[in-house]
Amino acid sequence: MDICAFIPEPIILKPLERRLIPTGLFIALPEGFEAQLRPRSGMAIKQGITLINTPGTIDSDYRGELKLPVINLSSEPQTIEDGARIAQMVIARHEVVNWRPVETLAETERGTGGFGHTGTTVK
């Protein structure tokens, strides 16, 4: 779903300026769910406005107002109007992991190969 700005007056973002944009939204997610906030591609390509951390995660125990951490990556000032669709929100189920320390990890074919070592190619 799209998430909109809920602001009393327009906000002008200077190039590389970061701001928290209020949405007026408060949610209560069930345990085992999260909300993921993602930038809108149209706003990113047309205005250079994106979310600083993406996807941003809203945990099930958070009860404050959803605010969008935006940045203007363009070389021009950009205006955000009240009601502007700033982000998209996806609700996702997740597992809770109970970690346990071990001395060694099981071996895999990939091993410790990092970036670029998945062996998967999409053509």
C-alpha positions as CSV (number, residue, x, y, z in Angstrom):
1,M,0.0,0.0,0.0
2,D,1.1,3.6,-0.6
3,I,2.0,5.7,2.5
4,C,1.5,9.4,2.2
5,A,2.9,12.5,3.9
6,F,0.7,14.1,6.6
7,I,2.2,17.5,7.0
8,P,0.6,21.0,7.7
9,E,2.6,22.7,5.0
10,P,4.9,21.7,2.1
11,I,8.5,20.6,3.0
12,I,11.3,21.7,0.7
13,L,14.2,19.3,0.7
14,K,17.6,20.7,-0.4
15,P,19.9,18.5,-2.3
16,L,21.2,15.7,0.0
17,E,19.0,16.9,2.9
18,R,17.4,14.2,5.1
19,R,14.1,14.6,7.0
20,L,11.6,12.5,8.8
21,I,8.3,13.0,7.1
22,P,5.2,12.4,9.3
23,T,2.5,10.1,8.0
24,G,-0.2,10.5,10.7
25,L,-0.4,6.7,10.8
26,F,-0.1,4.4,13.9
27,I,-0.3,0.6,13.6
28,A,-0.4,-2.4,15.8
29,L,1.0,-5.5,14.1
30,P,0.5,-8.9,15.6
31,E,3.6,-10.6,16.9
32,G,5.4,-12.5,14.1
33,F,4.7,-9.7,11.5
34,E,6.6,-6.7,10.4
35,A,5.9,-3.7,8.2
36,Q,8.5,-3.0,5.5
37,L,8.7,0.5,4.2
38,R,10.2,1.0,0.7
39,P,10.7,3.9,-1.6
40,R,8.3,4.6,-4.5
41,S,10.1,4.2,-7.8
42,G,8.3,7.1,-9.5
43,M,9.3,9.6,-6.9
44,A,12.9,8.2,-6.9
45,I,13.3,8.6,-10.7
46,K,11.3,11.8,-11.2
47,Q,12.5,13.7,-8.1
48,G,15.4,11.9,-6.7
49,I,13.6,11.3,-3.4
50,T,14.1,8.0,-1.7
51,L,14.2,6.4,1.8
52,I,17.5,6.5,3.6
53,N,17.3,2.9,4.9
54,T,15.3,0.5,2.7
55,P,13.5,-1.6,3.4
56,G,12.8,0.1,6.8
57,T,11.3,-2.3,9.3
58,I,8.5,-1.5,11.7
59,D,8.4,-4.1,14.5
60,S,5.2,-5.5,16.0
61,D,5.9,-3.8,19.4
62,Y,6.3,-0.3,18.0
63,R,3.3,2.0,18.7
64,G,4.6,5.4,17.6
65,E,3.7,7.4,14.5
66,L,5.2,6.0,11.3
67,K,7.7,8.5,10.0
68,L,9.5,8.2,6.7
69,P,13.3,8.9,6.7
70,V,13.7,10.5,3.2
71,I,16.6,12.0,1.4
72,N,16.8,14.2,-1.7
73,L,19.5,12.7,-4.0
74,S,18.8,15.1,-6.8
75,S,20.8,18.3,-7.5
76,E,17.7,20.5,-7.1
77,P,15.5,21.4,-4.2
78,Q,12.4,19.1,-4.1
79,T,9.0,19.9,-2.6
80,I,7.0,17.3,-0.7
81,E,3.3,18.3,-0.4
82,D,0.7,17.1,2.1
83,G,-0.8,13.8,0.8
84,A,2.2,13.0,-1.5
85,R,2.7,9.3,-1.8
86,I,6.2,8.9,-0.4
87,A,6.6,5.2,0.3
88,Q,5.1,1.7,-0.1
89,M,4.4,-0.5,2.9
90,V,4.4,-4.3,2.8
91,I,3.3,-6.4,5.7
92,A,5.3,-9.6,6.0
93,R,5.3,-12.6,8.4
94,H,8.7,-13.5,9.9
95,E,10.1,-16.2,12.0
96,V,11.6,-15.7,15.4
97,V,15.0,-17.4,15.7
98,N,16.4,-18.8,18.9
99,W,20.2,-18.6,18.5
100,R,22.6,-21.0,20.0
101,P,26.4,-20.6,20.0
102,V,28.5,-23.3,18.3
103,E,32.2,-23.8,17.9
104,T,32.1,-24.5,14.1
105,L,29.6,-24.3,11.2
106,A,28.6,-26.9,8.8
107,E,30.6,-26.8,5.5
108,T,28.9,-25.7,2.3
109,E,30.1,-25.6,-1.4
110,R,30.2,-21.8,-1.3
111,G,32.0,-21.7,2.1
112,T,33.3,-18.2,2.9
113,G,33.0,-16.8,-0.6
114,G,31.4,-13.4,-0.2
115,F,30.1,-10.9,-2.8
116,G,29.8,-12.4,-6.3
117,H,30.2,-15.9,-5.1
118,T,26.7,-17.3,-5.2
119,G,27.3,-19.1,-8.5
120,T,23.9,-18.1,-9.7
121,T,23.6,-16.2,-13.0
122,V,20.4,-14.7,-14.4
123,K,20.4,-14.2,-18.1
